[in-house]
Structure formats: C-alpha cells, structure tokens
C-alpha cells in the first residue's frame, strides 16, 4: 500500500497539531510539510493532500495554491468570508475541495440523518443550539451554520436568526433560530430540534474528545487525494 504524502497548514494550532500527530501515527500517511503562517506558499514537498487550519485569509491563499499545484484540499478553518469562499469555488474546478467546519464523523452522519428527517417532516419548525468553550472566537459555530445549510437545501427560502430578544412576535414560518452558548471547557455540542404541533424530534451530537476530529481529518485527506475536482463535505467520505 502506498503512503499518502500530506501537508498541514496551521500545524501549531489546537486542531492542526492534533491532526499532525494523527498523520504521523498513521502508517498510511506521511507528514511532508507544515507551511507556516506567512510562508504558506513554501514547498509542500510533493504532498497530494493538504489540510488547512489557518484563517479565512490563509484559506483564500491556500485554495489558489492548491489549485495551481494540483493538491486536494481539506478546509477545517471556520468563519470563512466571501473572499475565501470565492477562492474555494475557483479551486474546486481544478482540484477536490472538502470543506468541513466540523471534522467529526458523527456530525457528518448527523447531517445525513437530518436531511432524511426534514424530507419526512416538511412542516416541522427547526431550531439549533450549539455549545462551545469560552475561548471560541466565532459565533454561531461553523458546524451550526453547516447544519442550517442542510435545512436551507431542503427548504429553499429558509431564514436564519441568531437568538431572540425583546418582543419579536410569533415565530415566522421558515425561520431557523441558532442559539450559541459559550463557557467552561465544552469541546463542542450541537442539537437540532424539529418541533411539530404534537411532538418533537431532537438530534444531538456531543464531542467527548478532539480525537474524533483527527479521525475525520484522516478520512478527508484520503478522500481528496483521489477524488475528482469538485466541492465536498465530510459526509461524502461515509459509505452508504
């Protein structure tokens, strides 16, 4: 079995260092480059897949570099802005681009299950609650927004609302409320509630250990090393 050469940008950060250790511990992968902030265009030493844990600006640059170098790209960076998203769209015409604000295989499975539930319960209201540690800098979480995107794909015209305050009136049809909790040392918890007139259905994912994200990253790196150009999510790595 051939060994997959992997590069990781942002390898000194919390997620990047975790994934770097997982790559180094995996007999099927070799960590060949860790381009640093300010030198993302350095030699990637023949990497066939690169994982990005930098910043929206870093993602935009890495997307253009990956497209030019023919390297599959896994994006774990959250809070992507319009410039980064445009760069990723350009890159996806030339290389596989897998965007996963949450690299947990469980969240990938949750997104698939949610899509099935939305199709079966088209009139049920949807609310999303997410919990993260006090140091998290973006809100709502990238995962919450990705779950909301599943709802939008199933129900065109859906609008998002970050929390509620004051006399907001009755809940509008087609609105999804996203509620962000910050505190303590929560690694990450996400709950999607589908509320009908006589019952409710809840999907809950709890990350107990960040090692789950590393396993998802390994699956994503292997996937983009052989996939066709295009845009993917972690759910595309799960067998059906």
N, C-alpha and C positions, 0 to 999 in steps of 0.2 A: 504494500500500500504506500503510495507516495505521500510525502509530508507537505502540508499546506503552509506556504510562507505567508505570515501575517504581519501587518503593521498596525500600531495603535497610536493614535494622536490623542494627547491628553493622558498619557500613561502614568502621570504622577498624581492625578486626582483620585477621588474616592472610588468612582466606578472604573476609571481607566486602569488604576493599579490592580483592582480586583480581577478585571478581565485579563490583564497582562499575566498575573500569576496563574490563572486558569489555562491560558495558552501555553505557558511554559511547562505546566504539569501534564499537558495532553500530548501523548505520543504521536498523534496525527497532525500536530501543528508545530510550527517553529516561529518564534517571535524574531523577526529580522530587522525591524525598525521601530523606533519610538520618536517620530518627529515632534520636536518641542514647539511650544508657542513662540512665534517669532521666526521659526525655521521650518514651517510646515512643508515648504517646497524642497526640503533636503531629499537626498536619495532614499528611496524606500526599499532599496536592496532586493528588487525582484519580487516584492510582495504581490500576491494575487488577490488579496482582500485586505481592506483597511477598516478599522473601527474608529469612529470619531466620537470623542468625549471632550470637546473643546468649548466653543461658544458659537452663537449664531454667525459671527464674523468668520470664525475659523471654519465652520461648516461650509459657508459660501466659497471660501478659497479651496478647501479640500475637494468639494464637488467638482470644481473646474479642473483641478489637478488629476483627480481620479479618472475623469472623462478623457483627459489628454493622455494619460498613462495606461488606460485600459484596465483599471483596477476596480473590482467590485467594492461597493461602499456600504458599510453599516453605520447608520447615524443614531447614536444614543443621546445626542445633545437635545435638550428641551428648550422651550421658549423661542423656537425658530421664527425669525422675522420674514418679511416679504422678500428681501434680497436673498436670504438663504434658501427659501422655498423655490424661488425662480432659478437659482443655480442648480438645485437638486433636480428640478424638472428638465433643465438642459442636459444635465449629466445622464439622466435616465434614458435619453435617446441613444446613448453610446455604451453605457455600462449598467449592470443591475444596481439599483439603489434600494436598500431596505431601511425604512425609517421606523424606528421603534423607541418611542419615548419611555416605554417600559419593556425591558428585555426578559420579563418573566414568562416562561411557557404557560403558566396558569392564566395570566392576563390574556395571552393570545387565544387560549381556549375559551375564556370568558367572552371575548369579542364575538367569536363564532356562535356561542350559545345565545348571546344577546340578540344577534341578528335573527336567529330562529324564533325567539320569543316575540320580538317585535312584529314579525310576519304573522304570528299566530294571534297576537293581541293588539291589533292596529289602533284601537280606541283608548288604550290604557295610557295614563299620564306617566311621564318619566322624570325622575329626579336622580341626581348623582351627588354622593357625598364622598369626599376624599380627606384622608388624614396623613400628615407628614410631620417630621421632626421640626423643631423650632428654627433650625438654620436654613431650611429650604428657601430659596430666593424667588421662585416663580409661583404664581397662583392665578388661576387654577393649575393643577399639575398637568403635565403633558399627557399623562395617562387618562385623566378625567376628560380632557379635550378629545383624545382619541376615541374614548367611549362615546362621547357626544357625537363624534363624526359618524359612528356606526348608526346612531339614531337619525342623523341628518340624511344618510344614504338611504335608509329605509323609509323616511318620511320627509320628502322634499318640502322646504318651507319652514322647517323647524327653526325656532329662535332660541338663543342661549341667554340665560340670566345668571349672573354671579351673585348669589344671595338675594335676600329681600329685606327691605326696611321701610317702615312707615306704612301709611295707608295705600298699599299698592293695588287694592281692588281684587276682584276674583282672579284666579289663575287663568291666564289666556290659554285657549286651546293651541297646542303646538309649541308651547314653551317648555324648555328643559332648564330647571334650576340646578346650578352647580354650587355646592357648598364646601368651602375649604376650611379645614381645621388645622391649626399649627400649634405644636407644643411637644415637650418632652423628647422622647427618642423614637417615636414611631418611624419605622423604616418605610412603610407605605401601606395604606389600606384604602380600598375602593369599594363602594357599594352603589349598585344601580337598583333603583326601586321602580317597578311597574305597578301603578296603582289603578285598579278598576273600581267600579261602583260597589262591588260586593266582596272583593278580595284583593290581595296584593301579592306580588312576587318579588323576591329580593335575590340579587346576585352579589356575593361578597367575595373579594379576594384579599387575603392578608399575607404580606411578605414577612416571614419569620426570620429569614437570613438572606443577606445580599448574595449569597452563593447561588441562589436561584437565578439572579440576573446574569451571572457569569455563564451558567449553563445555556441560557438562551442566547447569549452573545456568541458562544462557540457554534451553536446551531446556525445562527445567522451568518457567521463568517463562512462556514462550509457551504451554505446555500448560495451566497453571492459569488463564490469562487467559480461556480459552474452554471449559474442561471443566465438566461437571455437578458438583454437590456430591457429595462422597464422599472416601474416603481412597485415595491412590495412592502408587506408588513410581516411581523414575526409569525402571524397566523399562517402565512404561506409555507412555513417550514414544517408545519404539523401535518402528518399523514392523515388522510381521511379514508 
